[in-house]
Amino acid sequence: MGRFGTPEPRNLGTKEWVMLRYSLMRLGIFAGCFLALWGLVYVGALPRGLGDSNLLWVLLLSIVVSAPLSFVLLRRQRDDLSTEIVEKVDRAKNRLHDNRTREDAV
């Protein structure tokens, strides 16, 4: 507890925020790709979609471009996330094992 009985502010660098941070960074890469590609389509550097499919074309292209970028740029965050998941699974397995081996109190 902090001063005056208020809870301590949470730091986004802590382990409990790894999933949220990774998701937001991935969403940011997608949004950046979307805006960049939308601009390229707008100025005519990339072809427009057929008819009214321009938005769908830019969305699909953004997914295709942002996926490998996320894979390369977020490698460290993904490794941190997988480490956290492994630790949580191991703790759950240990609790389950402890519960199974504990005898019932009479």
N, C-alpha and C positions, 0 to 999 in steps of 0.2 A: 504494500500500500504506500501511496505517495503521501505528500504533505496534505494535511487537512482530511485524511481518510479517503482521498480520491484514488482510484486505481491508477497504476503506472501507465503511461502511454505506451502503446505497442510499437515495436520497431519492425518495419517491413523486411529487415534483413534477418530476422530470426527464423528458426526452422519451421515454426507453425504457419508462416506465411509463404512458404516455398511454392505451393500449388497456385495460390492467387497471383503471386509475382510472375510465375512462368506463364500463366494464362493471359495476364494483362500484357506481358511483353510480346506474346505471340499475336494477340489481337492488335497490338500496336504495329507490328510488322505487316500484318494483313491490311490494316487501315492505310499505312504508308504506301504499300504497293497499289492499293485501290485508287488512292488519290493521284499517284504518279501515272498510273495507266489511264485513268480518266482524263488527266491532262493531255497525255499523248494522243488519245482518241479525239479529244476536243480540237487539238491543233492539226489533226490529220496525219500524224506520224504513224498511227496504227489504224487499221480499217475499222469502220463502224460495223455494228451488227446488222443483220437483215431486218428491215422493218422496225418494229418496236423492241427488238431484242438487244438493244445497245447496253442496257443495264446488266442484263444476264451475261452478255459477252464479257463485259468488264469484270463482273464478279467471278466468273469462271477463270478468266485469265489471271486475276489477282490471286486466286487460290493456287493455281499452277505455279506462279512466280514466288509467292510467299512461302510455300511448303519447303523447297530446298533452302531458301534463305533462313527460315526458322531452324531447319535441321543443322545448318552450319553455325549460325550466329548464337543459338541458344544451347549449345552442347553442354556447357558448364552447368547451366540452370537445370537442364534435363538430368544430368548426372546427380546433382543435389536432390532433385525430386525423386529419382529412383532409389537413392540411398535412404531417404526418409521413408519411402513406402516399404522398403525391405525391413527397416527397423521396426515399423509399426506392425508388420506381419509377424516378425519374430517375437515381439512382445505379446501379440495376441495368441500365438502358438504356445508360448510359455505359460500364459494365464490359463489357457485351455488344458494344458498338460497338468498344471498345478491343481486345477479344479477336478480333473479326472482322478488324480492320485490321492487326493485328500479324502479321508474317511468321513462318513457322516457322523455328526455328533449326536449322541443319544440323550 
